[in-house]
Amino acid sequence: MNDPRKNSDSEPTTHFGFQNVPESQKAEKVAEVFHSVAAKYDLMNDVLSGGMHRLWKRFTIELSGVRTGNRVLDIAGGTGDLTRKFSALVGPAGEVVLADINESMLRVGRDRLLDKGVAGNVSFVQADAEKLPFPDNHFDVVTIAFGLRNVTHKEDAIRSMLRVLKPGGRLLVLEFSKPSSPLLSKFYDAYSFKFMPLAGKLITNDAESYRYLAESIRMHPDQDSLKAMMIEAGFERVTYHNMTGGIVALHRGIKP
Amino acid sequence: MLLAGLFAGVELGLNRVLAMDSTALPRLARLSGRVIAVECVAPPLQLFILPSASGLQLAAQWTGEPDCRLRAPASSLLRLATSTDKTRILHSPEVSLEGDSAALLELAGILQDLELDWEYELARWLGPVGSQLLGSHLRSRVNWSGQALGSLRLNLADYLSEESRSLVGQREADARFAELDRLKLALDRLDARIERLAQRPKPIV
């Protein structure tokens, strides 16, 4: 029987949106997408979500339980929305690390945070979520917001996050998911495949990146599958909260 | 999500106002890391306040224990927000306070001491001359309104107590209350004397 994850050269393949690409190429293709959208990333987030992404991130911060002196890792931190809030919460005694695999996103995030006067307890690291360059049991909280679906080996990334968390530490995964209502799902499909590429074309002159965004959301594991992946990786007390009818879900797990 | 959106809007407005006071943010920085929970009993609603050097963060929920929890009905919370004598309201029976009350009182103090430099904010939009003209005009209007209101209050009180005799005047009321107090005291004394006489052993015949 043919393994669907193998191509003719027998290199394992993975999905890049609805396409199947060799695993070695996915990171490069995702990087191209984010290099292209980095400059107008925040604007596009506001346009496409109608500002809802701010509320989803607020909820993530509320559930993080971050306190003064905590050490927080914000993976795929992009333009630093979560990092800015965490920086205020951990105070001068704490530390926030904004990590992103994409240099353009990291640069935009760093400049934006410095412009807003966020400095002192924040550091910026270009890192692959699958191979986090941090010691074991190092962080109190790890977050990854709208980043996990772009990772080639999600299981490896979740295990890596588990490793760097202190026992009792919390992982929060904020990601697009599956709408709970079939009616909403139909509307959401039309919105994603018609409006999102059009908005991408009009604002960033790049419809393809936003077509990939819509496709990658469909290929991402649903709420229960992601929960199972986190449990499988070793997290305990894994729960998820649906937001906006399940369009976005926040998963939370505790390192035993 | 609706509540989160509401809190986000309030937070944005509140932090803009706080930024207009030169001392509020440094004072809030000293409360950084504290979590104050305000629980409205009726209607049931919970709000977590997280002060920091950049202002206040409002949250509908918070993982972990707050440093201070204030529980009260909406009417008491409203009185607490508007009253200058907050200690009296905090000691009322329907209000419960757990944890570090100093953080809450400090926060209330900061909000009460706000002196907003709204002319600076106005100058950013109208320029220094426009803001000065508008500012002095508004100030004189506010002063005039304050004086007019004060005068109206005094005239109304005079009319009600002295002319129409609908209400008793403050001094008259005080004198009457003092008389009542004296009468109550005399009655208490008489009561005590009768009690003592009743308990005196009867003479043996």
Interface residues (C-beta under 8 A of the other chain):
Chain A: M52 R54 L55 R58 F59 I61 E62 L63 S64 G65 R67 T68 G69 K85 A88 L89 G91 R170 M243 T244
Chain B: M1 A4 G5 F7 A8 S32 G33 V35 F48 L50 S52 A53 S54 Q57 A59 A60 Q61 W62 T63 G64
